Amino acid sequence: MTIELKSLTKRFGALTAVDSVDFDVGDGEVLCLLGPSGCGKTTTLRMIAGLEYATEGDVVLQGKRVNELAPRDRNVAMSFQFYALYPSLTVAENLAFPLHAEKMSKSEIDKRVQKISDTLQLGSILGRRPGQLAEGEKQRVAVGRSIIRDPTCFLFDEPLSRLDVQLREEMRGEIKEVLQDLSRPTVIVTHDQLEALTMADRIAVMRDGRIEQVDTPHNVFQRPSNLFVAGFIGTPQMNLLPATLTDLKGDGVAEFAVEGNQSMIIEVDRRVEELARGAKVTLGIRPRNLEISREPSADGLSTKIDMVEPMGAETLVHLKDGHHDLRLVTDWRVPLAEGDHVHTKFPPKMTHIFTEDEQLLRT
Ligand code: ATP
C-alpha cells in the first residue's frame, strides 16, 4: 500500500498553496511534512484525504488514481488531534465508535477493539470513562480510535500540538511504534522539527508550496540540500556566513574571505576544488560543531563574546566578529564571560558550502 503524489498542485484564486509536489510514502513508512506556517502542509494532506480537490496533478493510493473520489471512498483515516473522546462512553465504546458508522457486525467490532487494545495496551482500562483516565491513557485511546477502521493510510495534522511537553515526548515514541506495527503509509503534518526528526522515516521539508528536500531525518539534518533547509532544521540555527573563496590549498583545504576583511584557512571538502577562485559561497556550520580557543589561529575568526545563555548541560554563546553573529553551543563547564575575546575554529570537514544559487555543494 502506498501514497503517491504526482505534481500535485492547489490554487486558491491567484495563490498557489501547493506547487507541483511529488513524493511517495511506502507501506509502514512515516513521512513528516515539515515547514513554516502557511507553506501548504495542511492543504497537501487535505488533498490526499479528498477534503480538497487538486487543481493539477494526481493523488494515487494503492496504485489507483483517486482525484475524483469523495473522502469516504478513499478509506483514509485523517485525524487532527488525538483528543476529544466522548466523556459518557467507556474506552471500549470510544474505540468502537468509528466502526458503528460502517455498519459492522458486533463480533467484528469486538475483534477490532480487542486487537487495538492489545496493540496499545489498553486492556486494563477498557471499561473506564475518559474522566477516570490519566492524560497519557486518553491519548492512547484517541490514537486507537483514529486507527481502528483499518484504513489504507493514516493522515495526521499536528497530532500532538495541544499536549504539554512531557506528554508529547512520551507520545512521539509510542505513536511511532504503533504506526510501525500497522504497516500502513502515514503522513504527519507538523511544524515541530523535533517531532519530525523523532517520528519520521523521511521528512519532506516544504516552503511556499514547494518541497525543498525529501530525505531521512539524518540527511535533512546532516546534508541539508539548500540554504533554506540548512537554516530551518536544527536549533540553535546553523551559522551561515557569506564568504568568498580566495585560494585553494589542495586536499579540500581552502582559504575564504568573510565580510569584514577576516580570512580563514579551513578544511572543507574536496568538492571545493570544483569552484573557481573568487566564487561567492555561504559557509554553514552547526553551533555544536564550532569550537573556540584563546589562541589566534588561521582556521577561524576572531570574535568577542556578546552574550552567554546557560541552557542546563550546555551553554549557548553568542559571538560577534564585527559583521556577523555566530552561535556556539558548548559544555556548561567551559568558563566564558561576556566581553571576552575568543577565536572560533572550524574543525575539519564540519563546514557545509552552499553555492551562489543557495544549493549545497554535494559531497
Ligand atoms: P499552518 O501550519 O499554519 O497550518 P500550512 O503549512 O498547513 O500552515 P496551509 O494551511 O496548507 O498551510 O495553507 C497554505 C496557504 O493556502 C496559506 O497561504 C493559506 O492561507 C492558503 N489557504 C489554505 N486554505 C485556503 C482556502 N480554503 N482558501 C484560500 N486560501 C487558503
Boltz pocket constraint, residues with backbone or C-beta under 6 A from the ligand:
constraints:
  - pocket:
      binder: B
      contacts: [[A, 12], [A, 15], [A, 17], [A, 35], [A, 36], [A, 37], [A, 38], [A, 39], [A, 40], [A, 41], [A, 42], [A, 43], [A, 44], [A, 191]]
      max_distance: 6.0
